[in-house]
């Protein structure tokens, strides 16, 4: 039975969403919560509740989650493992995280599909762009797993690629910090947070947003990125309803103050 799409007309008391279709990128490390490794059920539940709240606005929502809470391909490669093998292990880690998120989201009554770039039909659908878009149109949350299906690409690049493929209006990068800073705020007390930065600034200044290939892909396809703090409960909802939080990355230079103190 097909899921019934959420109403696109919010009630008078519900803020209208600023975007119709979004892609949310989550780091795998966030899912480990306070454990330091693996999957923390409480944290996964909190993410699922935020996803449900956004879905109830009528927003078409897709997710990409990393696998760093289980294995990071780059780190395994640096330790001596073959890079391709390490990256494939990382892709499988994202499938595990995706299934955990799917379970938590569906327990809240939201139809969800895990779509994998590596074929494993017992647990996920193969990635077919038109089918993924159709799921979104039917009101299902789509979780893109297994990266791009090829080694040497990060889940940041996956998020940018999938967002372009499904024609998302914005890429939401949920992190453990509240935006993009001039320097690492944990190491530099003078670091300032940007309210708005251009793709070119990110590339030229090597700002810690996403890897260069992901930024370049977003730049070429005019896909804005919003980097924000997922640790504050309800922030996904706030971003989707147009509240100005975090840092906007886009092509247009800032017209006001470039940095927030």
Secondary structure as UniProt FT lines:
FT   TURN            12..13
FT   STRAND          21..26
FT   HELIX           28..32
FT   TURN            33..34
FT   HELIX           41..55
FT   TURN            56..58
FT   STRAND          60..65
FT   TURN            68..70
FT   HELIX           73..78
FT   TURN            79..80
FT   HELIX           83..106
FT   TURN            107..109
FT   STRAND          112..116
FT   TURN            121..123
FT   STRAND          125..126
FT   HELIX           129..137
FT   TURN            138..139
FT   STRAND          141..145
FT   TURN            147..148
FT   TURN            151..152
FT   HELIX           155..165
FT   TURN            166..167
FT   STRAND          170..175
FT   STRAND          180..181
FT   TURN            185..187
FT   TURN            189..190
FT   STRAND          193..194
FT   STRAND          196..198
FT   HELIX           199..205
FT   HELIX           212..220
FT   TURN            221..222
FT   STRAND          224..229
FT   TURN            233..234
FT   HELIX           235..240
FT   TURN            241..242
FT   STRAND          247..250
FT   STRAND          259..260
//
